[in-house]
Amino acid sequence: MFDSVVDRKTIRRLAAAAAGLGAALVLAACGTDGSGGSEDVPTAQGGPAKGKLKISNWPLYVDPKTIGDFEKETGIQVEYVEDVNDNDEFFGKVQPLLSRGDSGGRSIVVVSDWMSKKMYDLGYLQNLDPDELGTVYANMLPSLRNPSFDPERGYTVPWQSGMTGLVVRTDLAPDVKSINDLFDPKYKGKVTVLREMRDTVPVVMMADGVNPSEASKDDWLAAVEKVKKASESGQIRRFTGNDYLQDLAKGDVVAAIGWSGDAIQAQADNPNIDYVQPEQGCLLWSDNMSIPVGAPNAPAAYAFMDYVYEPKNMAQIVEWVNYISPVEGVRPILEKQDPALADNELIFPTEEFTADCSSVDSPPGSPEDVRDVERAWQAVLAG
C-alpha cells in the first residue's frame, strides 16, 4: 500500500481532509476552558520503560514503519490513535477527562503550540524530567529550544514544525505573492483561508504591516473583520482544513492560506501547486508531544520521545511527512537517501527564508480578551 510515493501522499491528504470536515462539525461545541491551573502541575515520573503506550496524534503524521520499529526495539506495545483532528475539537473531547486527572489512557498527546500552553495553564499537562530526555535535549534544533510559550521546553517536545503561508496554483495565479493578493477582486470566489484562527489571522495582520508580537486586541479584531467582509462578499470561497488541496487540484481555487508540508505532498500529483512564502512573512509553528495528567505510562512516553529524536529515526518520519525536522542531524541522512528533500527549504529552511516570519499565534491580553477575539472569529465561521 505504501510502496508508491504518489499513493501514500494521496491517501494522507484524503484522510486529513476528512478529519478536517469532522472538526468543523464539532468546533462550535468546544468553547469551554474548564477549570484547573498550572501552579501544582506534577513532573511526569520516569523509570523502566515497558508495558503499553497510547499516543494521540494528528492523521497520518508518522511514516508506516516507525511505530513498529519502536515496538521491536523496546518491547513496548503501542496504541497509536489518530484522533487529533483539530486543536479545539480534541480539547473539547479530552477536557472533561483531564479536569478529573484522567488522560483517557493516553501517555502522549500531540497538539499545537498555543493549545499546549492552554492545556498546561489549566493543569492538564505534566512537567517533563530533563534527566529522562537526554537524546531529546541533545538533538533538538537550537531554534526550537526556547519558544515564548514554553521557554525552557519544560512540558513540550516538538514533533514536527511547519510554516503557514500561501499555497498557490502557480499556473493560474502566478502573481500571488502576498496574503493581501487573496483580497484582490480578480480572485473573487477563488481563494480559501484556514479555519484555525491562529493560522489565518496572524498572516493577515502581517500583510497589513502589523507584527503579531506587538499586535493589540484591536489589531486582531481588525484582521478578523477584514476576513469577515471578504467572506460575506464572496471573495473567500470557504474556510478549510487540509481539504483546500482538493480545491487547488481541481482549479476551483487558485490560492489559499495553507501549510508548507501540504504543498510538498500535493506536488506529487500536480507540480503547479507550490508553497509561496508571503512577502511580509509567514507563521512558524510546531505540533508538540506532551505527557498529560493521569498518563498511565510516563516512562514509555519518555522512551518514545527519545527514540524519535535519534536522527536516523526522525529522518524516516520526515521523509514521509515532509514537514520541518525538529532534530539536528537529519539533513545529512536525507542528503544520501533523498537529496531533493534535503535541499528543500520547506523542510530545512534557512534563516534568510524565515527572516520575516513570526511564531506568535495568540491574541494578547487577559483570558477574556482572548475569548473576545475567539468569539468574533467563531461568528465569522458561522456566517
TORNU-886029 format. One record per residue: residue number from 1; x, z negated, y of N, C-alpha, C in turn. Coordinates in steps of 0.1 Angstrom, whole numbers, m for minus. Layout:
lumgu  n_u  n_w  n_v  ca_u  ca_w  ca_v  c_u  c_w  c_v
NUM  X  Z  Y  X  Z  Y  X  Z  Y
...
# end
This chain:
lumgu  n_u  n_w  n_v  ca_u  ca_w  ca_v  c_u  c_w  c_v
1  8  0  m12  0  0  0  9  0  13
2  20  m7  12  28  m8  24  41  1  24
3  41  11  15  52  19  14  53  29  26
4  41  33  32  41  42  43  41  35  56
5  50  38  65  50  31  78  38  34  86
6  33  47  85  21  50  93  9  42  87
7  8  42  74  m3  35  68  m4  20  71
8  8  14  71  8  m1  73  5  m4  87
9  9  5  97  6  2  111  m8  5  114
10  m14  15  108  m28  18  110  m36  6  105
11  m33  1  93  m40  m10  87  m39  m22  96
12  m27  m25  102  m26  m36  110  m34  m35  123
13  m35  m23  129  m43  m22  141  m57  m23  139
14  m62  m17  128  m77  m18  125  m81  m32  122
15  m72  m40  115  m76  m54  113  m76  m62  126
16  m66  m59  135  m66  m66  147  m78  m63  156
17  m82  m50  156  m94  m46  163  m106  m53  159
18  m108  m54  146  m119  m61  140  m119  m76  144
19  m107  m82  144  m106  m96  148  m110  m98  162
20  m106  m88  171  m109  m89  185  m124  m88  187
21  m131  m80  180  m145  m79  181  m152  m92  178
22  m148  m98  167  m154  m111  163  m151  m121  174
23  m139  m121  180  m136  m131  190  m145  m130  202
24  m149  m117  206  m157  m115  217  m171  m121  215
25  m176  m121  203  m189  m126  200  m190  m141  201
26  m179  m148  199  m180  m163  200  m173  m169  212
27  m167  m161  221  m159  m166  232  m167  m175  241
28  m179  m172  244  m187  m179  253  m190  m193  248
29  m189  m195  235  m192  m208  229  m181  m218  228
30  m169  m214  234  m157  m222  232  m152  m228  245
31  m161  m233  254  m157  m238  267  m153  m253  267
32  m156  m260  257  m153  m275  257  m139  m278  255
33  m134  m288  263  m120  m292  262  m118  m303  252
34  m129  m310  249  m128  m322  240  m121  m334  247
35  m116  m343  240  m110  m355  245  m97  m357  239
36  m89  m366  244  m76  m369  239  m66  m369  250
37  m53  m369  247  m43  m369  257  m29  m370  250
38  m19  m366  257  m5  m364  251  3  m377  252
39  m3  m388  258  5  m400  261  11  m406  248
40  3  m406  237  7  m412  225  9  m402  213
41  13  m390  217  15  m380  206  26  m384  197
42  24  m384  184  34  m388  174  44  m376  172
43  55  m379  166  65  m369  162  63  m366  147
44  62  m354  144  60  m350  130  72  m354  122
45  69  m361  111  79  m367  103  85  m357  93
46  98  m356  91  104  m348  82  105  m354  68
47  113  m348  59  115  m354  46  117  m342  36
48  117  m345  23  119  m334  13  108  m324  15
49  112  m311  15  102  m300  17  97  m295  3
50  85  m298  0  79  m294  m13  64  m294  m11
51  57  m290  m22  42  m291  m21  36  m278  m16
52  25  m280  m8  17  m268  m3  18  m268  12
53  18  m256  18  18  m254  32  8  m244  36
54  m1  m248  46  m11  m240  51  m7  m236  65
55  m7  m223  68  m3  m217  81  m15  m209  86
56  m19  m211  99  m28  m203  106  m21  m194  116
57  m23  m181  115  m16  m172  123  m26  m160  127
58  m21  m152  136  m29  m140  140  m29  m129  129
59  m39  m120  130  m40  m110  119  m27  m101  118
60  m23  m100  106  m12  m91  102  0  m92  112
61  5  m105  113  16  m108  122  28  m112  114
62  29  m108  102  40  m110  93  41  m99  84
63  54  m96  80  56  m85  70  50  m89  56
64  49  m79  47  43  m82  34  52  m90  25
65  65  m93  28  74  m99  19  78  m114  22
66  78  m117  35  84  m130  39  78  m142  33
67  64  m142  32  58  m154  26  62  m156  12
68  62  m145  4  66  m146  m10  80  m150  m11
69  89  m144  m3  103  m148  m3  105  m163  m1
70  98  m168  9  99  m182  12  95  m191  1
71  84  m187  m6  79  m194  m17  90  m195  m29
72  96  m183  m31  106  m182  m42  118  m191  m39
73  122  m191  m26  134  m198  m23  132  m213  m22
74  120  m218  m18  118  m232  m16  109  m238  m27
75  102  m231  m34  92  m237  m43  79  m242  m37
76  78  m240  m24  66  m244  m16  56  m233  m18
77  44  m238  m20  32  m228  m22  25  m227  m8
78  24  m214  m4  19  m212  10  5  m206  9
79  m4  m212  17  m17  m206  20  m16  m200  35
80  m14  m187  36  m12  m181  49  m26  m175  53
81  m32  m181  64  m45  m177  68  m45  m170  81
82  m51  m158  82  m51  m150  94  m64  m153  102
83  m65  m165  107  m77  m169  113  m76  m173  128
84  m65  m168  134  m63  m170  149  m66  m156  155
85  m79  m153  157  m82  m140  162  m82  m139  178
86  m83  m151  184  m84  m152  198  m81  m167  201
87  m73  m169  212  m70  m183  215  m82  m192  217
88  m91  m188  225  m103  m196  228  m112  m198  216
89  m113  m187  208  m122  m188  196  m115  m198  186
90  m102  m197  184  m96  m206  175  m97  m220  179
91  m95  m223  192  m96  m236  198  m110  m242  195
92  m120  m233  198  m134  m238  196  m136  m242  181
93  m130  m235  172  m131  m238  158  m124  m251  153
94  m112  m253  158  m104  m264  153  m106  m277  162
95  m111  m276  174  m111  m287  183  m119  m299  177
96  m131  m296  171  m138  m308  166  m131  m315  155
97  m122  m308  147  m114  m315  137  m103  m322  143
98  m95  m315  152  m83  m321  158  m87  m333  166
99  m98  m334  173  m102  m345  180  m104  m358  172
100  m105  m355  159  m106  m367  149  m93  m369  141
101  m83  m362  146  m70  m363  139  m69  m355  126
102  m77  m345  124  m78  m337  112  m74  m323  115
103  m64  m317  108  m59  m304  111  m66  m293  103
104  m76  m297  94  m82  m288  85  m73  m283  75
105  m63  m291  71  m53  m287  61  m42  m279  66
106  m42  m276  79  m31  m268  85  m19  m276  88
107  m7  m271  85  5  m278  89  13  m270  99
108  9  m257  101  14  m249  112  3  m241  118
109  2  m241  132  m8  m232  139  1  m224  149
110  m4  m211  151  3  m202  160  m7  m198  171
111  m4  m202  183  m12  m198  195  m3  m195  206
112  m9  m190  217  m1  m185  228  4  m197  237
113  13  m194  246  19  m204  255  9  m213  261
114  m1  m208  268  m10  m216  276  m19  m224  267
115  m23  m219  255  m31  m226  246  m23  m237  239
116  m10  m235  237  m1  m245  231  m1  m257  241
117  1  m255  254  1  m266  263  m13  m273  264
118  m23  m265  264  m37  m271  264  m39  m281  252
119  m35  m276  241  m37  m284  229  m28  m296  229
120  m16  m294  234  m6  m306  234  m11  m316  244
121  m16  m312  256  m21  m321  266  m33  m329  261
122  m40  m323  252  m52  m330  246  m48  m339  235
123  m35  m339  231  m30  m347  220  m32  m341  206
124  m34  m328  206  m37  m321  193  m24  m316  186
125  m13  m315  193  m1  m310  186  10  m322  187
126  17  m322  176  28  m333  175  41  m328  181
127  49  m338  185  62  m335  189  70  m331  177
128  81  m323  179  90  m319  169  103  m327  168
129  108  m329  157  120  m337  155  132  m326  154
130  140  m326  165  151  m316  165  161  m317  153
131  162  m329  147  171  m330  136  166  m323  124
132  153  m319  124  147  m312  113  147  m296  115
133  152  m292  127  151  m278  130  165  m273  135
134  175  m276  128  189  m272  132  190  m257  133
135  184  m249  124  185  m235  124  178  m229  136
136  166  m235  139  158  m230  150  165  m231  163
137  170  m243  166  177  m246  179  190  m239  180
138  197  m236  168  209  m229  169  207  m214  172
139  196  m208  167  195  m194  168  184  m189  178
140  177  m198  184  167  m194  194  173  m187  206
141  167  m176  210  173  m169  222  173  m179  234
142  184  m179  241  186  m187  253  174  m186  263
143  169  m174  264  159  m171  274  145  m178  271
144  144  m183  258  132  m189  253  133  m204  252
145  144  m210  255  147  m224  252  140  m234  261
146  138  m229  273  132  m239  283  121  m233  291
147  110  m230  285  98  m224  292  92  m235  300
148  85  m231  311  79  m241  320  69  m250  313
149  62  m245  304  51  m252  298  56  m262  287
150  68  m260  282  74  m269  272  89  m269  274
151  94  m275  285  108  m273  290  119  m275  279
152  117  m284  270  127  m287  260  123  m282  246
153  113  m274  246  108  m269  233  105  m281  224
154  98  m291  230  96  m303  223  85  m303  213
155  76  m293  214  64  m292  205  61  m278  201
156  69  m268  205  66  m254  201  79  m247  197
157  77  m237  188  88  m228  183  83  m214  184
158  89  m205  192  84  m192  193  83  m185  180
159  72  m178  178  70  m170  166  74  m156  169
160  68  m150  179  71  m137  184  69  m137  199
161  75  m128  206  73  m127  221  69  m112  224
162  64  m110  236  60  m97  240  58  m96  255
163  53  m84  259  50  m81  273  36  m76  274
164  30  m80  285  17  m74  289  19  m65  300
165  15  m52  299  17  m42  309  8  m31  307
166  12  m19  308  4  m7  307  7  0  294
167  m4  4  287  m3  13  276  m10  26  279
168  m3  37  279  m8  49  286  m7  61  276
169  m17  70  278  m17  83  272  m9  92  282
170  4  93  279  12  100  289  9  115  291
171  2  121  281  m2  134  282  m14  136  291
172  m22  125  292  m34  126  300  m33  119  314
173  m24  110  315  m23  102  328  m8  100  330
174  0  110  332  15  108  334  19  101  346
175  9  100  356  13  94  369  10  79  369
176  4  73  359  1  59  359  14  51  357
177  18  44  368  30  36  368  28  21  372
178  16  19  379  13  6  384  m1  1  379
179  m3  m12  378  m16  m17  374  m26  m12  384
180  m23  m10  397  m32  m5  407  m37  9  404
181  m29  17  396  m34  30  393  m46  30  384
182  m49  19  377  m61  17  369  m73  17  378
183  m72  14  391  m83  13  400  m85  26  408
184  m77  37  405  m78  50  411  m91  56  407
185  m100  61  416  m113  66  413  m112  78  403
186  m100  85  403  m99  97  394  m99  93  379
187  m97  80  376  m97  75  363  m109  66  360
188  m120  68  368  m132  60  366  m137  62  352
189  m140  51  345  m145  51  332  m135  55  321
190  m122  56  325  m112  60  316  m101  49  314
191  m104  37  319  m94  26  317  m100  14  311
192  m92  6  305  m97  m7  300  m87  m18  304
193  m92  m31  303  m83  m42  306  m86  m52  295
194  m77  m62  293  m78  m71  282  m88  m82  285
195  m95  m87  275  m105  m98  277  m98  m111  280
196  m85  m113  276  m78  m125  278  m75  m126  293
197  m81  m136  300  m79  m138  314  m64  m139  318
198  m57  m146  309  m43  m149  312  m34  m138  309
199  m38  m127  304  m31  m114  303  m34  m106  315
200  m47  m104  318  m51  m94  328  m49  m99  342
201  m53  m111  345  m53  m115  359  m39  m116  365
202  m29  m121  358  m16  m122  364  m10  m108  368
203  m12  m98  359  m6  m85  363  m14  m78  373
204  m27  m81  375  m35  m76  386  m30  m82  399
205  m27  m95  399  m21  m102  411  m8  m96  414
206  1  m94  404  14  m89  407  14  m75  413
207  4  m67  409  3  m53  415  m1  m54  430
208  m7  m65  434  m10  m67  448  0  m75  456
209  12  m77  450  23  m84  456  22  m99  455
210  14  m105  447  12  m119  445  21  m124  433
211  30  m132  435  38  m138  425  30  m149  418
212  28  m147  404  20  m157  397  25  m171  399
213  38  m173  400  44  m186  401  41  m193  414
214  37  m185  424  34  m190  437  19  m188  441
215  11  m183  431  m3  m180  434  m11  m192  435
216  m21  m192  444  m31  m202  446  m43  m200  437
217  m52  m209  437  m65  m207  430  m72  m196  437
218  m72  m195  450  m79  m184  457  m73  m170  453
219  m60  m170  451  m53  m157  446  m59  m153  433
220  m60  m163  424  m66  m160  411  m80  m155  412
221  m88  m162  420  m102  m158  422  m103  m144  428
222  m94  m141  437  m95  m128  444  m92  m117  433
223  m82  m119  424  m79  m109  414  m91  m108  404
224  m98  m119  401  m109  m119  393  m120  m110  399
225  m122  m112  412  m132  m105  420  m129  m90  420
226  m116  m87  421  m112  m73  421  m116  m66  407
227  m113  m73  397  m117  m68  383  m132  m67  382
228  m139  m77  387  m154  m77  387  m160  m65  393
229  m155  m62  405  m160  m50  412  m157  m37  405
230  m145  m36  399  m142  m24  391  m150  m23  379
231  m154  m34  373  m162  m34  361  m176  m30  365
232  m182  m35  375  m195  m32  380  m197  m18  384
233  m186  m12  390  m187  2  395  m185  12  383
234  m181  7  372  m179  16  361  m164  21  360
235  m156  17  370  m142  21  369  m135  16  356
236  m138  4  353  m133  m2  340  m143  1  329
237  m139  8  319  m148  12  308  m153  0  300
238  m144  m9  297  m148  m21  290  m136  m31  289
239  m139  m43  284  m129  m53  282  m126  m53  267
240  m113  m55  263  m109  m52  249  m100  m63  244
241  m99  m63  231  m88  m69  224  m78  m57  220
242  m73  m57  208  m64  m46  203  m71  m33  202
243  m85  m33  202  m92  m21  200  m91  m11  211
244  m84  m14  222  m81  m3  232  m73  8  226
245  m66  5  215  m57  16  209  m66  27  203
246  m77  24  198  m86  34  192  m91  43  204
247  m95  37  215  m99  45  227  m88  54  232
248  m76  49  232  m65  58  236  m62  69  227
249  m63  66  214  m61  76  204  m71  88  205
250  m83  84  208  m94  94  209  m94  101  222
251  m87  96  232  m87  102  245  m98  97  254
252  m106  88  249  m117  82  257  m112  74  268
253  m100  68  266  m93  60  276  m79  66  278
254  m74  67  291  m61  73  294  m51  62  297
255  m55  50  301  m46  39  304  m53  26  302
256  m45  16  298  m51  3  295  m40  m8  299
257  m45  m20  302  m37  m32  302  m36  m36  287
258  m23  m36  282  m22  m39  268  m8  m45  265
259  m5  m46  252  7  m53  248  17  m44  242
260  30  m48  245  41  m39  242  42  m35  228
261  41  m44  218  42  m41  204  31  m31  199
262  20  m32  206  9  m23  202  13  m8  204
263  20  m6  215  24  8  219  34  13  208
264  43  5  204  52  10  193  45  13  181
265  36  5  177  28  8  165  20  20  166
266  13  22  178  5  34  180  12  47  180
267  25  46  184  33  59  184  35  65  170
268  33  57  160  34  62  146  24  73  144
269  12  71  151  1  81  149  1  91  160
270  4  87  173  3  96  184  15  93  194
271  25  102  194  37  99  203  34  99  218
272  22  104  221  18  104  236  13  90  241
273  11  81  232  8  67  236  21  59  238
274  23  54  250  35  48  253  33  35  262
275  42  26  261  42  14  269  49  18  282
276  43  15  294  49  17  307  50  4  314
277  62  1  317  65  m12  324  59  m10  339
278  49  m19  343  43  m17  356  54  m19  367
279  53  m11  377  63  m11  388  65  m25  394
280  54  m32  395  55  m46  401  58  m57  391
281  60  m53  378  64  m63  368  53  m65  358
282  58  m71  347  49  m74  335  47  m89  334
283  39  m93  324  38  m107  320  45  m109  307
284  54  m118  306  62  m122  294  55  m134  287
285  53  m133  274  46  m144  267  52  m146  253
286  48  m157  247  52  m159  233  40  m165  226
287  39  m162  213  30  m169  204  39  m179  197
288  34  m192  196  43  m203  192  38  m210  179
289  47  m214  171  44  m223  160  44  m237  164
290  34  m245  160  34  m259  163  28  m266  150
291  31  m279  150  26  m288  139  14  m296  145
292  2  m294  141  m9  m301  146  m10  m316  142
293  m18  m324  149  m21  m337  144  m28  m336  131
294  m25  m346  122  m32  m346  109  m26  m336  99
295  m15  m329  103  m8  m320  94  m4  m327  81
296  m9  m321  69  m6  m328  56  8  m326  51
297  16  m317  57  29  m314  51  39  m309  62
298  42  m318  71  52  m315  81  65  m311  76
299  71  m317  65  84  m313  60  84  m298  56
300  73  m293  50  72  m279  46  71  m271  59
301  64  m275  69  63  m268  82  77  m266  88
302  85  m277  88  99  m276  93  107  m266  85
303  105  m267  72  113  m258  63  110  m243  66
304  97  m240  69  93  m226  72  98  m222  85
305  98  m231  95  103  m227  108  118  m224  107
306  125  m232  101  140  m230  99  142  m217  91
307  134  m214  81  136  m202  73  134  m190  81
308  124  m189  89  122  m176  96  132  m175  108
309  139  m186  111  149  m184  122  163  m181  116
310  164  m178  103  176  m172  98  175  m157  102
311  185  m152  109  184  m138  114  179  m127  104
312  184  m128  92  180  m118  82  165  m119  79
313  160  m131  79  146  m133  76  137  m128  88
314  142  m132  100  134  m127  112  135  m112  113
315  146  m106  110  148  m92  111  137  m84  102
316  134  m90  91  124  m84  82  111  m85  88
317  108  m96  95  95  m97  102  94  m87  114
318  104  m87  122  104  m79  135  104  m64  131
319  110  m60  121  110  m46  117  96  m41  114
320  87  m51  110  73  m47  106  64  m49  118
321  65  m60  126  55  m63  136  59  m56  149
322  72  m53  152  76  m46  164  74  m53  177
323  75  m67  177  75  m74  189  89  m80  192
324  90  m87  203  103  m92  207  108  m103  197
325  120  m102  192  125  m112  183  129  m124  191
326  125  m136  187  129  m148  194  143  m154  189
327  149  m146  179  161  m151  172  173  m143  175
328  184  m149  179  196  m142  181  202  m137  167
329  209  m126  168  215  m121  156  206  m111  148
330  194  m108  153  185  m99  146  189  m84  149
331  193  m82  162  196  m68  166  207  m62  157
332  219  m69  155  229  m63  147  225  m59  133
333  215  m67  127  210  m63  114  202  m51  115
334  193  m49  125  185  m38  126  193  m25  131
335  204  m27  137  213  m16  140  217  m9  128
336  218  m16  117  222  m10  104  210  m4  97
337  199  m12  98  187  m8  90  178  2  97
338  176  1  110  167  9  117  172  10  132
339  182  19  134  188  20  148  178  22  159
340  168  30  156  158  33  167  151  20  172
341  148  11  162  142  m2  166  152  m10  174
342  164  m10  169  175  m18  176  177  m14  190
343  175  m1  193  177  4  207  164  4  215
344  153  m2  210  140  m1  217  139  m13  227
345  138  m10  240  137  m21  250  125  m29  249
346  115  m25  241  103  m33  240  105  m44  229
347  115  m42  221  118  m52  211  130  m60  215
348  140  m54  221  152  m61  226  153  m57  241
349  145  m63  250  145  m59  264  158  m64  271
350  163  m56  280  174  m61  289  168  m69  300
351  177  m77  306  173  m85  318  169  m75  329
352  175  m64  330  170  m54  341  156  m50  338
353  153  m47  326  139  m42  322  128  m52  325
354  131  m65  324  121  m75  327  124  m83  340
355  132  m78  348  136  m85  360  125  m89  369
356  114  m81  370  103  m84  379  91  m90  371
357  93  m94  359  82  m99  351  81  m115  353
358  69  m120  349  66  m134  351  62  m139  338
359  63  m152  336  58  m159  324  47  m169  328
360  43  m169  340  32  m178  345  19  m172  341
361  11  m178  333  m2  m172  328  m14  m181  330
362  m13  m191  338  m24  m200  340  m26  m203  355
363  m39  m205  359  m41  m209  373  m35  m222  377
364  m32  m224  390  m26  m237  394  m37  m247  397
365  m33  m260  400  m43  m269  404  m48  m279  393
366  m58  m286  396  m64  m296  387  m71  m289  376
367  m74  m297  365  m82  m291  354  m95  m285  359
368  m102  m291  369  m114  m285  375  m111  m271  382
369  m100  m270  389  m96  m257  395  m95  m247  384
370  m88  m250  373  m86  m241  362  m99  m237  356
371  m108  m247  354  m121  m243  349  m129  m235  358
372  m128  m236  371  m135  m228  381  m131  m213  379
373  m118  m211  377  m113  m197  375  m118  m192  362
374  m117  m200  352  m122  m196  338  m136  m192  339
375  m144  m200  346  m159  m197  346  m161  m184  354
376  m153  m182  364  m155  m169  372  m152  m157  363
377  m141  m159  354  m137  m148  345  m148  m146  335
378  m153  m157  329  m164  m156  319  m176  m148  325
379  m179  m151  337  m190  m144  344  m188  m129  344
380  m175  m125  347  m172  m111  347  m174  m105  333
381  m169  m112  323  m170  m107  309  m185  m106  305
382  m193  m115  310  m207  m115  306  m215  m104  314
383  m209  m98  324  m215  m87  331  m225  m91  341
# end
